[in-house]
Amino acid sequence: MVQDKWIISNNYKKASIDLLQNNLSALRAKIGISQEELASIIGVTRQTYYPVESGKKTMTWSMFLALIFVFDAINDTSEMLEELRIYPIDLIMKFNDQISPNESII
């Protein structure tokens, strides 16, 4: 059985994905890389990545996490993630017992 601490609601995932997806092209432009380069970094093809950035397909939670990892590792986009409130600080707090496992984060 999975502990409540590790459960992330579908609503939280959707809201997080929507926020990142709406700012994806701006984040990518900020670091000056192509769709193909970013797709390669996160381990997908450009054909998989393009419909996500263009809003034709919703990204998966796995892709969200991979993109957050990449953008957080780069100073310029890390700041942008925080300014746009895309960075999932509430998840970090929940996983580190700074938010009660029963407390809803969304």
Number of C-alpha atoms within 10 A of each C-alpha: 3 6 7 12 16 11 12 14 11 11 11 15 15 15 13 19 19 17 16 23 22 14 15 18 14 15 20 18 12 13 13 11 11 13 18 15 15 18 18 13 13 17 13 14 15 16 11 14 20 15 13 18 20 13 13 9 13 16 19 13 14 10 18 18 14 15 21 18 14 14 21 17 11 12 11 13 20 18 14 19 20 13 10 11 13 19 21 14 11 14 17 12 14 21 15 12 11 11 16 14 17 10 10 12 15 12
